[in-house]
Amino acid sequence: MWNKDEIKGKGKKIVGKVKENLGNAADDRRAEAEGRQQRVEGEIQETYGKAKRKVKESVDEALD
């Protein structure tokens, strides 16, 4: 089951990628850079959420 960090991270990745592509299409370097930054933040948050979930699953499995 996904946790909130995975969901929020995936959302940030999507919004960041859209913003990055729109900035690229409009030749707006600032929007493109902001989108790239948001996408990377989303990747980090999603990865953190996945790691957190794996640790929880391992702990739950060990306790069973």
C-alpha positions as CSV (number, residue, x, y, z in Angstrom):
1,M,0.0,0.0,0.0
2,W,1.4,3.4,-1.0
3,N,2.0,6.0,1.7
4,K,1.5,9.7,1.5
5,D,5.1,10.4,0.6
6,E,5.0,8.1,-2.4
7,I,1.7,9.7,-3.6
8,K,2.8,13.3,-3.1
9,G,6.2,12.6,-4.7
10,K,4.5,11.1,-7.8
11,G,2.3,14.1,-8.0
12,K,5.2,16.5,-7.8
13,K,7.0,14.5,-10.5
14,I,4.0,14.8,-12.8
15,V,3.5,18.5,-12.2
16,G,7.2,19.2,-12.5
17,K,7.5,17.3,-15.8
18,V,4.5,19.3,-17.2
19,K,6.0,22.6,-16.1
20,E,9.4,21.6,-17.4
21,N,7.9,20.7,-20.8
22,L,5.8,23.9,-21.0
23,G,8.8,26.0,-20.1
24,N,10.8,24.2,-22.8
25,A,8.0,24.8,-25.4
26,A,7.7,28.5,-24.5
27,D,11.4,28.9,-24.3
28,D,11.1,30.0,-20.7
29,R,14.3,28.8,-19.0
30,R,13.0,29.8,-15.5
31,A,9.8,27.7,-15.8
32,E,11.8,24.9,-17.2
33,A,14.3,25.0,-14.4
34,E,11.5,25.2,-11.8
35,G,9.8,22.2,-13.3
36,R,13.0,20.2,-13.3
37,Q,13.6,21.1,-9.7
38,Q,10.0,20.1,-8.8
39,R,10.4,16.8,-10.7
40,V,13.6,16.0,-8.9
41,E,12.0,16.8,-5.5
42,G,9.2,14.5,-6.4
43,E,11.6,11.7,-7.3
44,I,13.3,12.1,-3.9
45,Q,10.1,12.2,-2.0
46,E,8.7,9.2,-3.8
47,T,12.0,7.2,-3.2
48,Y,11.9,8.2,0.5
49,G,8.3,6.9,0.7
50,K,9.2,3.6,-1.0
51,A,12.1,3.1,1.4
52,K,9.8,3.9,4.4
53,R,7.2,1.4,3.1
54,K,9.8,-1.3,2.7
55,V,11.2,-0.8,6.2
56,K,7.6,-1.0,7.6
57,E,6.9,-4.1,5.6
58,S,10.1,-5.7,6.9
59,V,9.4,-4.8,10.5
60,D,5.8,-6.1,10.2
61,E,7.1,-9.3,8.6
62,A,9.7,-9.8,11.4
63,L,7.1,-9.3,14.1
64,D,4.8,-11.9,12.6
